[in-house]
C-alpha cells in the first residue's frame, strides 16, 4: 500500500530522521531508513492509511543490530467497509442536512475520519444529501446527538457490525413537531378576530 503514513521514534521517544519522524510508504509499500546506528531502538506507528483500508495503529518496536541483514517491520491493513447513515424527515422523506451523530466503538474509542485522522470527539454531520459516509470495520455505536429545529431528537444508540468491504446503511427518520393553530372568531358572524391575546 503506497501513501500510508508512519511516525518513527527512537527508544527515548525522539523522532528518527529529519523533521518530525513522519514517513510515507513508497510505490512498493515500503519505507527504508538508511544509516541507523547499531543498538538504536526504532518504534514505528501507522498514523494515517489510504482510502478503503482500516488504520493499524498498533506500534511495533525493533532494535538495530550490527552486521545483520536489515530488519523489517511488517504491518497489515484490513479492508474497510462503508457505513452510510441516512437522515430523513419521517413525513416528507426529505433528506435532512446538518444533523449530528456520535460514532464510537464499543470500548468508547471514537471512530476515525479521513483514514486515521481522529474525528472531533466522534462527531459527524449529515451532508446536503442527509448522509454521513465513513470507512470503518468492526462494531460501531451510532447515536444522534443534535437534530434540526422543529424535529424530535432520536437519541437511542444503535449498534452496527461492519464486515469486510461491505456497504451498510442505517436510516433515521426524524418526526417533526406538530404545529398548533389557534383561531379566534366572532361567535355570531364567524368573522376572524385580530389582536386577541
Secondary structure, 3 states (H helix, E strand, C coil): CCCCEEEEECCCCCECCCCCCEEECCCCCCCCCCCCCCCCEEEEEEEECCCCECCCCCCEEEECCCCCCCCCCCCCCCECEEEEEEEEECCCCCECCCCEEEEECCCCCECEECCCEECECCEEECCCCCEEEEEECEEEEEEEEECCCCECCCCCCEEEEECCCCEEEEEEEECECCCCCCCCECCCCCCECCCCC
